[in-house]
């Protein structure tokens, strides 16, 4: 099912026209109403009127999280506060949070793109959506909420981190769609097993998982244990929240709602736009946002855009699963590494659970990586020899994947933090 | 009945062994014998208890990684050369011992040796062939 056939299946040429028209309007508004943008445009000697084609977007300045922080809290709003009906903030783990303001129309757009996303997961009026994203300043909870309500599905706002409730509701309400972070989904599968719940009696059909980097192996694991189809959702508070992009049942990348958010992929080093099919940092420009237009926002997320036709019938460009963040990149002995590479290698070893933590130290002027892996029942043995072999096997797989030797430490199950929001995978203890 | 051994994974962390013992104590499970294999970052605790299924259950419930497997138990006369005799039989039969531990039974006349050979059935066969009595779970658990 497609929520909005006209928008999602629009001919590409026609959509480009629409994008350009919307971009011009949005730039004009941003320049006129947001002193920050006016200043940046003037510094770069560019005027909204200079943008005559979509390609011209590269003349515009980038916006970063730091810029948003400087404008904290409401500096980038393009409308007076009385027009803002809701605000959200990012987690603020690395400093002051960034604030996102929504007009009534913005909330409608959010509902619309989330309705598209949930429909890609098979949601309809008949669905019971069990929402395990946190409600509050975090956009996850309310994003799914608005999307579900736009469709007319039944939304159960459980929020994050109420495992017992989740299990009860899943069984008693017969929830058909689960929305939460993939690490929490995995955690729930464990809880379901522990509680002795018969998976076959659950009615879950699909999961809409996102808000953190995950892998196809994790998908396989969740699907196998939960008997559902697990699809990837993408979004960020600065742009709107979840719903910027969503995977369809082809599991072949995430369709970006590009009639609302214009995507580019740039080289993280030179910041030059890269052609489609090349891997780089995703940059997004909002085309319809009123409350807080974002111009060339650097997401820090690493992905690739693909334009080949998707079997689902949507003509929306697809982005690959995020493989890392430019600020998450670990530079170890000069080699760039993403935690996801380590995760992938880990999951290639049979019986190993995707619960791990990477600890980087520099004991004697040389970086060392320790990967702590939880010992599952499947890999545990009464013989030291066997356990040492598992350890070596994991070390070998990681070395093959990243080209660096690592030390693997087996730890007890359920001792590594399972965050209910974003899993903290890397602890960098180096004094750099 | 085969003699079962419970083994559990222990991270090399303060208090962890006590926690495992505490779980068994609260479940009123007595320990007949135990051994710990330790490496620099983890250990494997191996236990012989009268009710291995119950021990496994309570330990699993307390989030320990537990495994239950067969081991060989034999009675050895408590005098010099007692153990050597057993090991000679296994060596002659080309059977490798992965690990073993021993304890003295209450009467003090015999020592009980718990053996883990690479193949439990081959180990048993070789011992029986040499006229050694392999103990049953009843002999061991009820000590």
Interface residues (C-beta under 8 A of the other chain):
Chain A: X375 X376 X377 X380 X381 X382 X383 X384 X385 X387 X388 X409 X410 X411 X412 X413 X414 X415
Chain B: X5 X7 X9 X10 X11 X16 X37 X39 X41 X42 X44 X46 X63 X64 X65 X66 X67 X69 X98 X99 X116
